[in-house]
Amino acid sequence: MREELIKLLTGICPEVDFENEKALIDDGLLDSHAVLSILAAVSETYDVEFEADDIMPETLNNIDSICILVQTLLDRKAS
């Protein structure tokens, strides 16, 4: 899933190094428009819905935290 997400996110924000950056939100690499675009793409690609508590800076700050978020959403959907 990690590589698939990197490809998806890079398509949205090609100027961001999703594979190596560790502070996407904290360092201001993703603005609100980019975050909304990412959430929409993830929602559509994985057929998941976000709850308000899911959308926190720490859940979107790097590719590892985004992978955990997506897996959590998939697990929630399956149960």
mmCIF file of the N, C-alpha and C atoms, coordinates in Angstrom:
data_MODEL
# 
_entry.id   MODEL 
# 
loop_
_atom_site.group_PDB 
_atom_site.id 
_atom_site.type_symbol 
_atom_site.label_atom_id 
_atom_site.label_alt_id 
_atom_site.label_comp_id 
_atom_site.label_asym_id 
_atom_site.label_entity_id 
_atom_site.label_seq_id 
_atom_site.pdbx_PDB_ins_code 
_atom_site.Cartn_x 
_atom_site.Cartn_y 
_atom_site.Cartn_z 
_atom_site.occupancy 
_atom_site.B_iso_or_equiv 
_atom_site.pdbx_formal_charge 
_atom_site.auth_seq_id 
_atom_site.auth_comp_id 
_atom_site.auth_asym_id 
_atom_site.auth_atom_id 
_atom_site.pdbx_PDB_model_num 
ATOM 1   N N  . MET A 1 1  ? 0.820   -1.194 0.000  1.00 0.00 ? 1  MET A N  1 
ATOM 2   C CA . MET A 1 1  ? 0.000   0.000  0.000  1.00 0.00 ? 1  MET A CA 1 
ATOM 3   C C  . MET A 1 1  ? 0.863   1.257  0.000  1.00 0.00 ? 1  MET A C  1 
ATOM 4   N N  . ARG A 1 2  ? 2.018   1.195  0.631  1.00 0.00 ? 2  ARG A N  1 
ATOM 5   C CA . ARG A 1 2  ? 2.886   2.368  0.758  1.00 0.00 ? 2  ARG A CA 1 
ATOM 6   C C  . ARG A 1 2  ? 3.255   2.933  -0.608 1.00 0.00 ? 2  ARG A C  1 
ATOM 7   N N  . GLU A 1 3  ? 3.721   2.073  -1.509 1.00 0.00 ? 3  GLU A N  1 
ATOM 8   C CA . GLU A 1 3  ? 4.141   2.541  -2.839 1.00 0.00 ? 3  GLU A CA 1 
ATOM 9   C C  . GLU A 1 3  ? 2.956   3.085  -3.630 1.00 0.00 ? 3  GLU A C  1 
ATOM 10  N N  . GLU A 1 4  ? 1.809   2.434  -3.495 1.00 0.00 ? 4  GLU A N  1 
ATOM 11  C CA . GLU A 1 4  ? 0.594   2.902  -4.171 1.00 0.00 ? 4  GLU A CA 1 
ATOM 12  C C  . GLU A 1 4  ? 0.204   4.289  -3.669 1.00 0.00 ? 4  GLU A C  1 
ATOM 13  N N  . LEU A 1 5  ? 0.300   4.500  -2.359 1.00 0.00 ? 5  LEU A N  1 
ATOM 14  C CA . LEU A 1 5  ? -0.019  5.812  -1.792 1.00 0.00 ? 5  LEU A CA 1 
ATOM 15  C C  . LEU A 1 5  ? 0.978   6.875  -2.238 1.00 0.00 ? 5  LEU A C  1 
ATOM 16  N N  . ILE A 1 6  ? 2.249   6.533  -2.274 1.00 0.00 ? 6  ILE A N  1 
ATOM 17  C CA . ILE A 1 6  ? 3.259   7.495  -2.720 1.00 0.00 ? 6  ILE A CA 1 
ATOM 18  C C  . ILE A 1 6  ? 2.958   7.929  -4.151 1.00 0.00 ? 6  ILE A C  1 
ATOM 19  N N  . LYS A 1 7  ? 2.608   6.981  -4.999 1.00 0.00 ? 7  LYS A N  1 
ATOM 20  C CA . LYS A 1 7  ? 2.281   7.301  -6.388 1.00 0.00 ? 7  LYS A CA 1 
ATOM 21  C C  . LYS A 1 7  ? 1.040   8.197  -6.464 1.00 0.00 ? 7  LYS A C  1 
ATOM 22  N N  . LEU A 1 8  ? 0.017   7.878  -5.692 1.00 0.00 ? 8  LEU A N  1 
ATOM 23  C CA . LEU A 1 8  ? -1.205  8.672  -5.661 1.00 0.00 ? 8  LEU A CA 1 
ATOM 24  C C  . LEU A 1 8  ? -0.923  10.096 -5.188 1.00 0.00 ? 8  LEU A C  1 
ATOM 25  N N  . LEU A 1 9  ? -0.195  10.217 -4.081 1.00 0.00 ? 9  LEU A N  1 
ATOM 26  C CA . LEU A 1 9  ? 0.092   11.527 -3.505 1.00 0.00 ? 9  LEU A CA 1 
ATOM 27  C C  . LEU A 1 9  ? 1.012   12.358 -4.394 1.00 0.00 ? 9  LEU A C  1 
ATOM 28  N N  . THR A 1 10 ? 1.969   11.707 -5.023 1.00 0.00 ? 10 THR A N  1 
ATOM 29  C CA . THR A 1 10 ? 2.879   12.414 -5.922 1.00 0.00 ? 10 THR A CA 1 
ATOM 30  C C  . THR A 1 10 ? 2.122   12.951 -7.128 1.00 0.00 ? 10 THR A C  1 
ATOM 31  N N  . GLY A 1 11 ? 1.087   12.244 -7.555 1.00 0.00 ? 11 GLY A N  1 
ATOM 32  C CA . GLY A 1 11 ? 0.252   12.742 -8.641 1.00 0.00 ? 11 GLY A CA 1 
ATOM 33  C C  . GLY A 1 11 ? -0.484  14.017 -8.269 1.00 0.00 ? 11 GLY A C  1 
ATOM 34  N N  . ILE A 1 12 ? -0.780  14.175 -7.001 1.00 0.00 ? 12 ILE A N  1 
ATOM 35  C CA . ILE A 1 12 ? -1.479  15.367 -6.513 1.00 0.00 ? 12 ILE A CA 1 
ATOM 36  C C  . ILE A 1 12 ? -0.497  16.500 -6.257 1.00 0.00 ? 12 ILE A C  1 
ATOM 37  N N  . CYS A 1 13 ? 0.622   16.194 -5.639 1.00 0.00 ? 13 CYS A N  1 
ATOM 38  C CA . CYS A 1 13 ? 1.643   17.186 -5.265 1.00 0.00 ? 13 CYS A CA 1 
ATOM 39  C C  . CYS A 1 13 ? 3.010   16.713 -5.756 1.00 0.00 ? 13 CYS A C  1 
ATOM 40  N N  . PRO A 1 14 ? 3.296   16.858 -7.043 1.00 0.00 ? 14 PRO A N  1 
ATOM 41  C CA . PRO A 1 14 ? 4.547   16.322 -7.591 1.00 0.00 ? 14 PRO A CA 1 
ATOM 42  C C  . PRO A 1 14 ? 5.815   16.968 -7.020 1.00 0.00 ? 14 PRO A C  1 
ATOM 43  N N  . GLU A 1 15 ? 5.675   18.131 -6.432 1.00 0.00 ? 15 GLU A N  1 
ATOM 44  C CA . GLU A 1 15 ? 6.842   18.829 -5.891 1.00 0.00 ? 15 GLU A CA 1 
ATOM 45  C C  . GLU A 1 15 ? 7.238   18.336 -4.497 1.00 0.00 ? 15 GLU A C  1 
ATOM 46  N N  . VAL A 1 16 ? 6.433   17.491 -3.901 1.00 0.00 ? 16 VAL A N  1 
ATOM 47  C CA . VAL A 1 16 ? 6.680   17.002 -2.544 1.00 0.00 ? 16 VAL A CA 1 
ATOM 48  C C  . VAL A 1 16 ? 7.289   15.600 -2.597 1.00 0.00 ? 16 VAL A C  1 
ATOM 49  N N  . ASP A 1 17 ? 8.338   15.398 -1.814 1.00 0.00 ? 17 ASP A N  1 
ATOM 50  C CA . ASP A 1 17 ? 8.994   14.092 -1.718 1.00 0.00 ? 17 ASP A CA 1 
ATOM 51  C C  . ASP A 1 17 ? 8.330   13.291 -0.594 1.00 0.00 ? 17 ASP A C  1 
ATOM 52  N N  . PHE A 1 18 ? 7.225   12.640 -0.933 1.00 0.00 ? 18 PHE A N  1 
ATOM 53  C CA . PHE A 1 18 ? 6.449   11.912 0.075  1.00 0.00 ? 18 PHE A CA 1 
ATOM 54  C C  . PHE A 1 18 ? 7.231   10.767 0.690  1.00 0.00 ? 18 PHE A C  1 
ATOM 55  N N  . GLU A 1 19 ? 8.139   10.201 -0.057 1.00 0.00 ? 19 GLU A N  1 
ATOM 56  C CA . GLU A 1 19 ? 8.886   9.052  0.444  1.00 0.00 ? 19 GLU A CA 1 
ATOM 57  C C  . GLU A 1 19 ? 9.858   9.430  1.561  1.00 0.00 ? 19 GLU A C  1 
ATOM 58  N N  . ASN A 1 20 ? 10.409  10.628 1.511  1.00 0.00 ? 20 ASN A N  1 
ATOM 59  C CA . ASN A 1 20 ? 11.460  10.993 2.461  1.00 0.00 ? 20 ASN A CA 1 
ATOM 60  C C  . ASN A 1 20 ? 11.096  12.084 3.464  1.00 0.00 ? 20 ASN A C  1 
ATOM 61  N N  . GLU A 1 21 ? 10.111  12.887 3.166  1.00 0.00 ? 21 GLU A N  1 
ATOM 62  C CA . GLU A 1 21 ? 9.739   13.966 4.086  1.00 0.00 ? 21 GLU A CA 1 
ATOM 63  C C  . GLU A 1 21 ? 9.074   13.395 5.330  1.00 0.00 ? 21 GLU A C  1 
ATOM 64  N N  . LYS A 1 22 ? 9.421   13.949 6.468  1.00 0.00 ? 22 LYS A N  1 
ATOM 65  C CA . LYS A 1 22 ? 8.895   13.455 7.745  1.00 0.00 ? 22 LYS A CA 1 
ATOM 66  C C  . LYS A 1 22 ? 7.945   14.436 8.433  1.00 0.00 ? 22 LYS A C  1 
ATOM 67  N N  . ALA A 1 23 ? 7.813   15.649 7.880  1.00 0.00 ? 23 ALA A N  1 
ATOM 68  C CA . ALA A 1 23 ? 6.980   16.662 8.521  1.00 0.00 ? 23 ALA A CA 1 
ATOM 69  C C  . ALA A 1 23 ? 6.218   17.463 7.463  1.00 0.00 ? 23 ALA A C  1 
ATOM 70  N N  . LEU A 1 24 ? 5.374   16.784 6.710  1.00 0.00 ? 24 LEU A N  1 
ATOM 71  C CA . LEU A 1 24 ? 4.643   17.412 5.609  1.00 0.00 ? 24 LEU A CA 1 
ATOM 72  C C  . LEU A 1 24 ? 3.777   18.577 6.078  1.00 0.00 ? 24 LEU A C  1 
ATOM 73  N N  . ILE A 1 25 ? 3.086   18.393 7.167  1.00 0.00 ? 25 ILE A N  1 
ATOM 74  C CA . ILE A 1 25 ? 2.215   19.438 7.709  1.00 0.00 ? 25 ILE A CA 1 
ATOM 75  C C  . ILE A 1 25 ? 3.035   20.438 8.519  1.00 0.00 ? 25 ILE A C  1 
ATOM 76  N N  . ASP A 1 26 ? 3.844   19.920 9.441  1.00 0.00 ? 26 ASP A N  1 
ATOM 77  C CA . ASP A 1 26 ? 4.620   20.792 10.339 1.00 0.00 ? 26 ASP A CA 1 
ATOM 78  C C  . ASP A 1 26 ? 5.538   21.741 9.584  1.00 0.00 ? 26 ASP A C  1 
ATOM 79  N N  . ASP A 1 27 ? 6.105   21.279 8.460  1.00 0.00 ? 27 ASP A N  1 
ATOM 80  C CA . ASP A 1 27 ? 7.015   22.122 7.679  1.00 0.00 ? 27 ASP A CA 1 
ATOM 81  C C  . ASP A 1 27 ? 6.301   22.936 6.607  1.00 0.00 ? 27 ASP A C  1 
ATOM 82  N N  . GLY A 1 28 ? 4.976   22.829 6.541  1.00 0.00 ? 28 GLY A N  1 
ATOM 83  C CA . GLY A 1 28 ? 4.201   23.621 5.591  1.00 0.00 ? 28 GLY A CA 1 
ATOM 84  C C  . GLY A 1 28 ? 4.316   23.156 4.151  1.00 0.00 ? 28 GLY A C  1 
ATOM 85  N N  . LEU A 1 29 ? 4.700   21.908 3.942  1.00 0.00 ? 29 LEU A N  1 
ATOM 86  C CA . LEU A 1 29 ? 4.825   21.398 2.582  1.00 0.00 ? 29 LEU A CA 1 
ATOM 87  C C  . LEU A 1 29 ? 3.460   21.113 1.950  1.00 0.00 ? 29 LEU A C  1 
ATOM 88  N N  . LEU A 1 30 ? 2.457   20.882 2.782  1.00 0.00 ? 30 LEU A N  1 
ATOM 89  C CA . LEU A 1 30 ? 1.097   20.675 2.302  1.00 0.00 ? 30 LEU A CA 1 
ATOM 90  C C  . LEU A 1 30 ? 0.208   21.800 2.822  1.00 0.00 ? 30 LEU A C  1 
ATOM 91  N N  . ASP A 1 31 ? -0.411  22.536 1.900  1.00 0.00 ? 31 ASP A N  1 
ATOM 92  C CA . ASP A 1 31 ? -1.362  23.565 2.318  1.00 0.00 ? 31 ASP A CA 1 
ATOM 93  C C  . ASP A 1 31 ? -2.757  22.938 2.418  1.00 0.00 ? 31 ASP A C  1 
ATOM 94  N N  . SER A 1 32 ? -3.731  23.733 2.796  1.00 0.00 ? 32 SER A N  1 
ATOM 95  C CA . SER A 1 32 ? -5.076  23.195 3.009  1.00 0.00 ? 32 SER A CA 1 
ATOM 96  C C  . SER A 1 32 ? -5.666  22.625 1.722  1.00 0.00 ? 32 SER A C  1 
ATOM 97  N N  . HIS A 1 33 ? -5.384  23.243 0.600  1.00 0.00 ? 33 HIS A N  1 
ATOM 98  C CA . HIS A 1 33 ? -5.879  22.727 -0.683 1.00 0.00 ? 33 HIS A CA 1 
ATOM 99  C C  . HIS A 1 33 ? -5.279  21.353 -0.969 1.00 0.00 ? 33 HIS A C  1 
ATOM 100 N N  . ALA A 1 34 ? -3.992  21.197 -0.742 1.00 0.00 ? 34 ALA A N  1 
ATOM 101 C CA . ALA A 1 34 ? -3.328  19.911 -0.964 1.00 0.00 ? 34 ALA A CA 1 
ATOM 102 C C  . ALA A 1 34 ? -3.904  18.842 -0.037 1.00 0.00 ? 34 ALA A C  1 
ATOM 103 N N  . VAL A 1 35 ? -4.137  19.198 1.211  1.00 0.00 ? 35 VAL A N  1 
ATOM 104 C CA . VAL A 1 35 ? -4.697  18.240 2.173  1.00 0.00 ? 35 VAL A CA 1 
ATOM 105 C C  . VAL A 1 35 ? -6.088  17.795 1.724  1.00 0.00 ? 35 VAL A C  1 
ATOM 106 N N  . LEU A 1 36 ? -6.914  18.745 1.300  1.00 0.00 ? 36 LEU A N  1 
ATOM 107 C CA . LEU A 1 36 ? -8.257  18.381 0.830  1.00 0.00 ? 36 LEU A CA 1 
ATOM 108 C C  . LEU A 1 36 ? -8.188  17.500 -0.414 1.00 0.00 ? 36 LEU A C  1 
ATOM 109 N N  . SER A 1 37 ? -7.272  17.798 -1.305 1.00 0.00 ? 37 SER A N  1 
ATOM 110 C CA . SER A 1 37 ? -7.099  16.980 -2.509 1.00 0.00 ? 37 SER A CA 1 
ATOM 111 C C  . SER A 1 37 ? -6.646  15.573 -2.157 1.00 0.00 ? 37 SER A C  1 
ATOM 112 N N  . ILE A 1 38 ? -5.741  15.465 -1.205 1.00 0.00 ? 38 ILE A N  1 
ATOM 113 C CA . ILE A 1 38 ? -5.263  14.155 -0.755 1.00 0.00 ? 38 ILE A CA 1 
ATOM 114 C C  . ILE A 1 38 ? -6.391  13.361 -0.108 1.00 0.00 ? 38 ILE A C  1 
ATOM 115 N N  . LEU A 1 39 ? -7.155  14.007 0.759  1.00 0.00 ? 39 LEU A N  1 
ATOM 116 C CA . LEU A 1 39 ? -8.266  13.321 1.417  1.00 0.00 ? 39 LEU A CA 1 
ATOM 117 C C  . LEU A 1 39 ? -9.289  12.830 0.395  1.00 0.00 ? 39 LEU A C  1 
ATOM 118 N N  . ALA A 1 40 ? -9.590  13.653 -0.592 1.00 0.00 ? 40 ALA A N  1 
ATOM 119 C CA . ALA A 1 40 ? -10.550 13.262 -1.626 1.00 0.00 ? 40 ALA A CA 1 
ATOM 120 C C  . ALA A 1 40 ? -10.023 12.088 -2.438 1.00 0.00 ? 40 ALA A C  1 
ATOM 121 N N  . ALA A 1 41 ? -8.754  12.124 -2.804 1.00 0.00 ? 41 ALA A N  1 
ATOM 122 C CA . ALA A 1 41 ? -8.164  11.051 -3.606 1.00 0.00 ? 41 ALA A CA 1 
ATOM 123 C C  . ALA A 1 41 ? -8.111  9.742  -2.821 1.00 0.00 ? 41 ALA A C  1 
ATOM 124 N N  . VAL A 1 42 ? -7.729  9.817  -1.557 1.00 0.00 ? 42 VAL A N  1 
ATOM 125 C CA . VAL A 1 42 ? -7.679  8.616  -0.722 1.00 0.00 ? 42 VAL A CA 1 
ATOM 126 C C  . VAL A 1 42 ? -9.089  8.055  -0.540 1.00 0.00 ? 42 VAL A C  1 
ATOM 127 N N  . SER A 1 43 ? -10.042 8.921  -0.277 1.00 0.00 ? 43 SER A N  1 
ATOM 128 C CA . SER A 1 43 ? -11.424 8.488  -0.099 1.00 0.00 ? 43 SER A CA 1 
ATOM 129 C C  . SER A 1 43 ? -11.939 7.779  -1.346 1.00 0.00 ? 43 SER A C  1 
ATOM 130 N N  . GLU A 1 44 ? -11.683 8.345  -2.503 1.00 0.00 ? 44 GLU A N  1 
ATOM 131 C CA . GLU A 1 44 ? -12.145 7.761  -3.760 1.00 0.00 ? 44 GLU A CA 1 
ATOM 132 C C  . GLU A 1 44 ? -11.391 6.470  -4.093 1.00 0.00 ? 44 GLU A C  1 
ATOM 133 N N  . THR A 1 45 ? -10.093 6.482  -3.952 1.00 0.00 ? 45 THR A N  1 
ATOM 134 C CA . THR A 1 45 ? -9.270  5.321  -4.316 1.00 0.00 ? 45 THR A CA 1 
ATOM 135 C C  . THR A 1 45 ? -9.567  4.112  -3.438 1.00 0.00 ? 45 THR A C  1 
ATOM 136 N N  . TYR A 1 46 ? -9.712  4.335  -2.143 1.00 0.00 ? 46 TYR A N  1 
ATOM 137 C CA . TYR A 1 46 ? -9.890  3.229  -1.201 1.00 0.00 ? 46 TYR A CA 1 
ATOM 138 C C  . TYR A 1 46 ? -11.340 3.050  -0.736 1.00 0.00 ? 46 TYR A C  1 
ATOM 139 N N  . ASP A 1 47 ? -12.240 3.896  -1.258 1.00 0.00 ? 47 ASP A N  1 
ATOM 140 C CA . ASP A 1 47 ? -13.652 3.836  -0.908 1.00 0.00 ? 47 ASP A CA 1 
ATOM 141 C C  . ASP A 1 47 ? -13.840 3.862  0.611  1.00 0.00 ? 47 ASP A C  1 
ATOM 142 N N  . VAL A 1 48 ? -13.248 4.873  1.228  1.00 0.00 ? 48 VAL A N  1 
ATOM 143 C CA . VAL A 1 48 ? -13.338 5.048  2.676  1.00 0.00 ? 48 VAL A CA 1 
ATOM 144 C C  . VAL A 1 48 ? -13.867 6.447  2.975  1.00 0.00 ? 48 VAL A C  1 
ATOM 145 N N  . GLU A 1 49 ? -14.374 6.606  4.186  1.00 0.00 ? 49 GLU A N  1 
ATOM 146 C CA . GLU A 1 49 ? -14.861 7.903  4.638  1.00 0.00 ? 49 GLU A CA 1 
ATOM 147 C C  . GLU A 1 49 ? -14.087 8.333  5.871  1.00 0.00 ? 49 GLU A C  1 
ATOM 148 N N  . PHE A 1 50 ? -13.742 9.596  5.910  1.00 0.00 ? 50 PHE A N  1 
ATOM 149 C CA . PHE A 1 50 ? -13.021 10.161 7.040  1.00 0.00 ? 50 PHE A CA 1 
ATOM 150 C C  . PHE A 1 50 ? -14.000 10.702 8.061  1.00 0.00 ? 50 PHE A C  1 
ATOM 151 N N  . GLU A 1 51 ? -13.647 10.556 9.330  1.00 0.00 ? 51 GLU A N  1 
ATOM 152 C CA . GLU A 1 51 ? -14.355 11.217 10.420 1.00 0.00 ? 51 GLU A CA 1 
ATOM 153 C C  . GLU A 1 51 ? -13.493 12.401 10.850 1.00 0.00 ? 51 GLU A C  1 
ATOM 154 N N  . ALA A 1 52 ? -14.073 13.329 11.540 1.00 0.00 ? 52 ALA A N  1 
ATOM 155 C CA . ALA A 1 52 ? -13.347 14.532 11.945 1.00 0.00 ? 52 ALA A CA 1 
ATOM 156 C C  . ALA A 1 52 ? -12.070 14.207 12.715 1.00 0.00 ? 52 ALA A C  1 
ATOM 157 N N  . ASP A 1 53 ? -12.123 13.207 13.577 1.00 0.00 ? 53 ASP A N  1 
ATOM 158 C CA . ASP A 1 53 ? -10.957 12.843 14.388 1.00 0.00 ? 53 ASP A CA 1 
ATOM 159 C C  . ASP A 1 53 ? -9.827  12.229 13.564 1.00 0.00 ? 53 ASP A C  1 
ATOM 160 N N  . ASP A 1 54 ? -10.143 11.778 12.349 1.00 0.00 ? 54 ASP A N  1 
ATOM 161 C CA . ASP A 1 54 ? -9.121  11.182 11.491 1.00 0.00 ? 54 ASP A CA 1 
ATOM 162 C C  . ASP A 1 54 ? -8.196  12.224 10.886 1.00 0.00 ? 54 ASP A C  1 
ATOM 163 N N  . ILE A 1 55 ? -8.696  13.433 10.746 1.00 0.00 ? 55 ILE A N  1 
ATOM 164 C CA . ILE A 1 55 ? -7.967  14.473 10.011 1.00 0.00 ? 55 ILE A CA 1 
ATOM 165 C C  . ILE A 1 55 ? -7.232  15.365 11.007 1.00 0.00 ? 55 ILE A C  1 
ATOM 166 N N  . MET A 1 56 ? -6.051  14.907 11.372 1.00 0.00 ? 56 MET A N  1 
ATOM 167 C CA . MET A 1 56 ? -5.196  15.626 12.315 1.00 0.00 ? 56 MET A CA 1 
ATOM 168 C C  . MET A 1 56 ? -3.826  15.792 11.677 1.00 0.00 ? 56 MET A C  1 
ATOM 169 N N  . PRO A 1 57 ? -3.090  16.820 12.053 1.00 0.00 ? 57 PRO A N  1 
ATOM 170 C CA . PRO A 1 57 ? -1.748  16.978 11.474 1.00 0.00 ? 57 PRO A CA 1 
ATOM 171 C C  . PRO A 1 57 ? -0.882  15.731 11.627 1.00 0.00 ? 57 PRO A C  1 
ATOM 172 N N  . GLU A 1 58 ? -0.966  15.085 12.770 1.00 0.00 ? 58 GLU A N  1 
ATOM 173 C CA . GLU A 1 58 ? -0.112  13.912 13.001 1.00 0.00 ? 58 GLU A CA 1 
ATOM 174 C C  . GLU A 1 58 ? -0.498  12.718 12.119 1.00 0.00 ? 58 GLU A C  1 
ATOM 175 N N  . THR A 1 59 ? -1.726  12.669 11.623 1.00 0.00 ? 59 THR A N  1 
ATOM 176 C CA . THR A 1 59 ? -2.117  11.551 10.761 1.00 0.00 ? 59 THR A CA 1 
ATOM 177 C C  . THR A 1 59 ? -1.750  11.788 9.299  1.00 0.00 ? 59 THR A C  1 
ATOM 178 N N  . LEU A 1 60 ? -1.309  13.005 8.983  1.00 0.00 ? 60 LEU A N  1 
ATOM 179 C CA . LEU A 1 60 ? -0.961  13.352 7.601  1.00 0.00 ? 60 LEU A CA 1 
ATOM 180 C C  . LEU A 1 60 ? 0.461   13.885 7.469  1.00 0.00 ? 60 LEU A C  1 
ATOM 181 N N  . ASN A 1 61 ? 1.259   13.753 8.498  1.00 0.00 ? 61 ASN A N  1 
ATOM 182 C CA . ASN A 1 61 ? 2.574   14.398 8.529  1.00 0.00 ? 61 ASN A CA 1 
ATOM 183 C C  . ASN A 1 61 ? 3.646   13.680 7.715  1.00 0.00 ? 61 ASN A C  1 
ATOM 184 N N  . ASN A 1 62 ? 3.456   12.389 7.448  1.00 0.00 ? 62 ASN A N  1 
ATOM 185 C CA . ASN A 1 62 ? 4.434   11.653 6.637  1.00 0.00 ? 62 ASN A CA 1 
ATOM 186 C C  . ASN A 1 62 ? 3.763   10.420 6.049  1.00 0.00 ? 62 ASN A C  1 
ATOM 187 N N  . ILE A 1 63 ? 4.439   9.774  5.134  1.00 0.00 ? 63 ILE A N  1 
ATOM 188 C CA . ILE A 1 63 ? 3.838   8.643  4.428  1.00 0.00 ? 63 ILE A CA 1 
ATOM 189 C C  . ILE A 1 63 ? 3.498   7.498  5.376  1.00 0.00 ? 63 ILE A C  1 
ATOM 190 N N  . ASP A 1 64 ? 4.296   7.294  6.397  1.00 0.00 ? 64 ASP A N  1 
ATOM 191 C CA . ASP A 1 64 ? 4.005   6.210  7.337  1.00 0.00 ? 64 ASP A CA 1 
ATOM 192 C C  . ASP A 1 64 ? 2.707   6.477  8.102  1.00 0.00 ? 64 ASP A C  1 
ATOM 193 N N  . SER A 1 65 ? 2.518   7.713  8.551  1.00 0.00 ? 65 SER A N  1 
ATOM 194 C CA . SER A 1 65 ? 1.285   8.030  9.276  1.00 0.00 ? 65 SER A CA 1 
ATOM 195 C C  . SER A 1 65 ? 0.076   7.997  8.340  1.00 0.00 ? 65 SER A C  1 
ATOM 196 N N  . ILE A 1 66 ? 0.254   8.365  7.085  1.00 0.00 ? 66 ILE A N  1 
ATOM 197 C CA . ILE A 1 66 ? -0.842  8.291  6.111  1.00 0.00 ? 66 ILE A CA 1 
ATOM 198 C C  . ILE A 1 66 ? -1.206  6.830  5.845  1.00 0.00 ? 66 ILE A C  1 
ATOM 199 N N  . CYS A 1 67 ? -0.214  5.959  5.740  1.00 0.00 ? 67 CYS A N  1 
ATOM 200 C CA . CYS A 1 67 ? -0.480  4.527  5.563  1.00 0.00 ? 67 CYS A CA 1 
ATOM 201 C C  . CYS A 1 67 ? -1.259  3.967  6.742  1.00 0.00 ? 67 CYS A C  1 
ATOM 202 N N  . ILE A 1 68 ? -0.874  4.344  7.942  1.00 0.00 ? 68 ILE A N  1 
ATOM 203 C CA . ILE A 1 68 ? -1.581  3.886  9.143  1.00 0.00 ? 68 ILE A CA 1 
ATOM 204 C C  . ILE A 1 68 ? -3.027  4.385  9.117  1.00 0.00 ? 68 ILE A C  1 
ATOM 205 N N  . LEU A 1 69 ? -3.208  5.638  8.736  1.00 0.00 ? 69 LEU A N  1 
ATOM 206 C CA . LEU A 1 69 ? -4.556  6.200  8.647  1.00 0.00 ? 69 LEU A CA 1 
ATOM 207 C C  . LEU A 1 69 ? -5.405  5.416  7.654  1.00 0.00 ? 69 LEU A C  1 
ATOM 208 N N  . VAL A 1 70 ? -4.870  5.175  6.472  1.00 0.00 ? 70 VAL A N  1 
ATOM 209 C CA . VAL A 1 70 ? -5.630  4.452  5.445  1.00 0.00 ? 70 VAL A CA 1 
ATOM 210 C C  . VAL A 1 70 ? -5.952  3.035  5.924  1.00 0.00 ? 70 VAL A C  1 
ATOM 211 N N  . GLN A 1 71 ? -5.004  2.365  6.538  1.00 0.00 ? 71 GLN A N  1 
ATOM 212 C CA . GLN A 1 71 ? -5.264  1.014  7.041  1.00 0.00 ? 71 GLN A CA 1 
ATOM 213 C C  . GLN A 1 71 ? -6.338  1.036  8.125  1.00 0.00 ? 71 GLN A C  1 
ATOM 214 N N  . THR A 1 72 ? -6.302  2.037  8.981  1.00 0.00 ? 72 THR A N  1 
ATOM 215 C CA . THR A 1 72 ? -7.318  2.189  10.014 1.00 0.00 ? 72 THR A CA 1 
ATOM 216 C C  . THR A 1 72 ? -8.704  2.379  9.395  1.00 0.00 ? 72 THR A C  1 
ATOM 217 N N  . LEU A 1 73 ? -8.767  3.204  8.352  1.00 0.00 ? 73 LEU A N  1 
ATOM 218 C CA . LEU A 1 73 ? -10.037 3.439  7.668  1.00 0.00 ? 73 LEU A CA 1 
ATOM 219 C C  . LEU A 1 73 ? -10.539 2.171  6.987  1.00 0.00 ? 73 LEU A C  1 
ATOM 220 N N  . LEU A 1 74 ? -9.642  1.425  6.386  1.00 0.00 ? 74 LEU A N  1 
ATOM 221 C CA . LEU A 1 74 ? -10.015 0.157  5.732  1.00 0.00 ? 74 LEU A CA 1 
ATOM 222 C C  . LEU A 1 74 ? -10.496 -0.859 6.764  1.00 0.00 ? 74 LEU A C  1 
ATOM 223 N N  . ASP A 1 75 ? -9.824  -0.912 7.903  1.00 0.00 ? 75 ASP A N  1 
ATOM 224 C CA . ASP A 1 75 ? -10.234 -1.824 8.968  1.00 0.00 ? 75 ASP A CA 1 
ATOM 225 C C  . ASP A 1 75 ? -11.608 -1.437 9.508  1.00 0.00 ? 75 ASP A C  1 
ATOM 226 N N  . ARG A 1 76 ? -11.825 -0.153 9.676  1.00 0.00 ? 76 ARG A N  1 
ATOM 227 C CA . ARG A 1 76 ? -13.113 0.340  10.175 1.00 0.00 ? 76 ARG A CA 1 
ATOM 228 C C  . ARG A 1 76 ? -14.226 -0.025 9.186  1.00 0.00 ? 76 ARG A C  1 
ATOM 229 N N  . LYS A 1 77 ? -13.935 0.140  7.920  1.00 0.00 ? 77 LYS A N  1 
ATOM 230 C CA . LYS A 1 77 ? -14.913 -0.173 6.866  1.00 0.00 ? 77 LYS A CA 1 
ATOM 231 C C  . LYS A 1 77 ? -15.257 -1.660 6.861  1.00 0.00 ? 77 LYS A C  1 
ATOM 232 N N  . ALA A 1 78 ? -14.269 -2.504 7.100  1.00 0.00 ? 78 ALA A N  1 
ATOM 233 C CA . ALA A 1 78 ? -14.469 -3.961 7.053  1.00 0.00 ? 78 ALA A CA 1 
ATOM 234 C C  . ALA A 1 78 ? -15.249 -4.491 8.241  1.00 0.00 ? 78 ALA A C  1 
ATOM 235 N N  . SER A 1 79 ? -15.243 -3.749 9.339  1.00 0.00 ? 79 SER A N  1 
ATOM 236 C CA . SER A 1 79 ? -15.918 -4.265 10.538 1.00 0.00 ? 79 SER A CA 1 
ATOM 237 C C  . SER A 1 79 ? -17.360 -3.819 10.633 1.00 0.00 ? 79 SER A C  1 
# 
